[in-house]
Amino acid sequence: MERIAIVGAGLIGRSWAIVFARAGHDVALHDADTGVLSHNLAVIDESLVDLEAAGLLDESPATIRKRIVGSGSVEDALAGAAYVQENIRETLDAKRAMFARMDAIAPPATILASSTSTIPMSQIGEGLPGRGRCVVAHPVNPPHLVPLVEIAPAPWTSAETVERTRSLLEAAGQVPIVVKKEIQGFILNRLQAALLAEAMRLFESGYASADDIDKCVRSGLGLRWSFMGPFETIDLNAPGGVLDYAGRYGPLLCEIAGSPRWSDATLEALETERREILSAEDLGKRAAWRDRQLMALLAHQRETGSPPKRG
């Protein structure tokens, strides 16, 4: 298995260490603050025990933990590493300096990835000799429990870097997506921001309490969204799929959102992608699958006593 270096051992870094060690990689975990490093190695021990108790490990915590070694310097951490995941503080100057340092010392084939949630790689890696191997791999916190990772290349990031990153993350049990063009906030944060902005507007205007708005997501949208995205949701919410749904509800939804009408070209492109994933003939079968997933989720909530009740 390829050796992985984690630079920055905080909340995200320690979680990344678990991701890769759990997948069988040797991991060098570095932090400039030795106290932070020691503390988070201990937190990793606790997390591995919790993961085992939840039935989420295929090996013992001790076996996985042996693959994670604290590293006293960036140079030691990067020696022989095939992939580096940077997690230092979220400032452009700090990340530029770290990437310049890593680019100077890492083996030529090493991928240099950043966990940044706000800064595009075109700003971090601009001017670096090895900028073609630099990429954003933005996780959701904590990545060892929430598997989505947004791979966001700069315009000059090589296709090989993107593909190697995607393959490595998939093999490690993550769910990578590729952001085709740089955009502020990437994809997940923009989706989250849109929902949160509307929730704030509804609360501020007095339409519903904060708890009732939370219930709309927790006991409504969130149930389906735990295993389906918005496009699959609408595809299954009308007998004829996406185009049928758009014809029935599109104008109203656009009016509510204050957005332009969905264009025919956009809807045709979406319909094409959805039918590549799921044929029109199988829409009914997939809807039945959706219902079984919801039953299983509701049964789990009943068994565990969630969502919490007042009192």
N, C-alpha and C positions, 0 to 999 in steps of 0.2 A: 504493500500500500504506500501511496505517496505521503511524504512528510508535509505537515501543515504548520505554518507559523501564525500565531495570533499576537498582534501588537496592540496592547491596551487590554488590561485584565479586569475591567469593570463589569457592569451588569451585562452588557452585550458580549464582551470578550469571553467571560467565563462560560456563557451559554454556548457560544460558538465552539469553545473547547470541548464541551460535552457532545455537541453535534458530530464533530469529526472523530473524536475518540470512540464514541458509540458505534461509528461506522467502520472502525478498525484502523484508523490512521494514528500514527505517532504525532503528537501535538507539542510544540514548543510554545509556551504561554509567557509572554513578556509584558512587564509594566515598568515604567521608569521609577515608580514608587514601590520599593520592596515591601512596605507594609500593606499596600493595596494588593500586591501579588499574593502574599502569604494569607491574607484574609480571604481572598476569593478562591484560592485553592481549597481552603477549609469549607467554603460555601459549596464548591463543586462536590466535595465528599458528601455533604448533606443532601444535595440535589440528586445524586446518584442513588442514595438510599430511598428517597421518595419515589424516584422513577421505578425502582425495582418493586416497591410496595404497590405501585399502580399497574404493574405488569407490563411496563414499557421498555424493559431491557431484555436482550437476548443473551447477555452474559452477566456475570456478577459485577457489582460495583467495583470491587477490588481489581478485577481484570481490566476494566475500562479505565479506572483511575491510573493504573500503571503506565498507560500510554501518554498521560499528560505530565509534562515536566516543566517546572518553572525555569525561565531563562533570564540571566542577569543582564543581557545586552541585546540590542537589536541585531547586532552582527551574529551573535551566537544563535539567536532564534531563527534567522533567515538562512543559516548555513545548511545547504542541501534541501531547502524547502521547495516544493513544487508550486505551492500556493500560499499567499499571505493574505490574512484578513485583518485590516487596520480598524481600530475602534477608539482612537484617541479623541480628545475634546473636539467639539463641533465648531471649530473656527477655521476659516480658509487659510490663514497664515500657518497655523499649526499643521494642517494636513498637507499643505504644499511643502513645508520643510520636511515632514516625515516621508513623503513620497519621493522627494529628491534624494534623501538619504537612502531609502530602500532601493531606489533605482540604481544608485551608485554601487551598492554592495551585493544585491541579490543576483544569483545565477541568471544568465540571459533568458532562459526559458521559464523563469518563475513568473507566475501571474500575480499582480499586485492589485488587490481589491479593497475597496473602502466600504464600511458600513454606514457612511454618511446618509442622513435622511433629508438633507436640504441642499447640499452643494453638488452641482454637476461635475462630472469628471473632466470636462473640458476646462474648467477653472483650476482644478487641482493638478492635473497632469500636463498643463500647457507648457511647452518648451522642453519637456524632459526627453532625453535621448531614447528612452524606452517607453515612450508614451503609448505605443501600440499595444502594450501588455497591461495597461492600466484600465480598470473598470470599476464601476460602482456595483456592489452586491448588497443591496439594502434589505436587511431582515425586518421581521416584525418581532417585537420584544415579548417574551424571550424566544429566540429562534429554536431552542431545543424542544419547545412545546408548540410553537406556532410556525409551521414549516414554510410559509411563503417567503420567497426572496426575489427582489426586483433587480434583475441584471440590467444596468443602464450604462451602455458604452458611450464614450465620447465619439465625435465624428471620425476620429482617427484610430479608435480602438480596433484591433484586427478582428476579423471574423473568427479566426482560430481561437483567440482569447475568449470571445463570447461563447463559442461552442464548448471549449474545454471547461470553462466555468460552469456552464449549464450541466454538462455531463457529470462533473465532480459533485455538484450540489444534489443532483438527482440521485446519484449513487449513495450519497450520504443521507438520503431520506427526506430531503427538502423538496419544495415545490417551486422551482424557479420559473419566472416569466421574463420575457425580454421586452424592455422599453425601446421601441424602434427609433424614437427621436427624443432628444433631451427636452425635458419639461420640468418646471419648478415643482417640487414635491413628488415627482414620479407619478405612479398610478394610485397606489393604495391611499396615500395621504390626501390626494385630491378627491377620491371617492368619500373618504372619511370627512373631509372638510365640508363637502357639499351637504351631507346629512347633518353634521353638527351645526352648520350655519342655519339650516332650516329649523332644527330643533330649538336653537336659541331664539329665532324669530317668533316661533309659536309660543314659547314660554314667555318672552318679553311682552308679547301682545296679549297675554292672558287667555289664550285658547285652551290651555290644559296645564295641569301641574307638571312639575319636573318628573315625578314618579310615574304619572300616567303616560308621559311621552316616552319614558324609558320602557314602559310596558309594551308600547307599540312596536318597539324593536325586539325586546326580550321575548315577548309572547306572540309576536306577529312576524314581522319581517325576518328577525334573527333566526327563527326556527328553520325557515327554508334556506336562508343564507348560510347556515352552518354546513350545508353540503351542496348548494347550488349558487351560482352567481346571478346577477340581474338579467342577463340575456337568456340563460336557460330557463329562468323563472317565467319570463314573458312568453318564451317559446312554448311552454307547457300550459300556459294560462288561457289559451284560446285553441279551439279544435284544429285550426289550420296553421298553427305555428306563429312565427314572428310577424309575417305580413298580415295575417288575420288579426292578431292582437293590435298591431299598429293602426289598422283600419277602424277597429272598435274604440280604442282608448287613446291613441296617440294625440289627437288634437286637444283633448281635455288635459292630458298630462303635460303637454307643452305649455298650455295656458296657465296651469297651476305653477309650473316651474319658471314661467316667464322666459322661456327659451324659444328659439325659432322652431318651426315645424320640422320634423324629421324628413329629410329629402328622400325622394325615390331612389336615388343612387345609393345613399347610405343604407336604406332598408334592404335593397337588393343585395348589397355586399354582405350585410349581416345575415340575410336569409341564406346566401350561398355558403357562408362559413358554418352556420348552424346545420345545414343539410349535409355538409361534409362530415360532421360529427354524428348526426342523428338523422336518419332518413324520415321522410314525412310519414311513411307507413308505420314507423316505430314510435311515433309521438304518444300514442295511447299506452304502450308498454312502459315507456319512460315515466309517464304520469303515474302509473300504478307503482313503479319503483319509488317515485317521490313519496307517495302516500305511505309505503312501507317504511321508508326512512323516517318520516314524521312520527309514525306509530312507535318505532324503536326509540326515538328521541324522547317522546312524551313518556314512554314507559320508564326510561332512565331517569327523567326528572321526578316521576312519582316515587321511584325507588330511593332516590337520593334526597328527596325533600326539597328540590329546587324547582322553580325559583323561590327565594325566601318570601315568607308571608309577613305581614305586619304583626306587631304585638310582642 
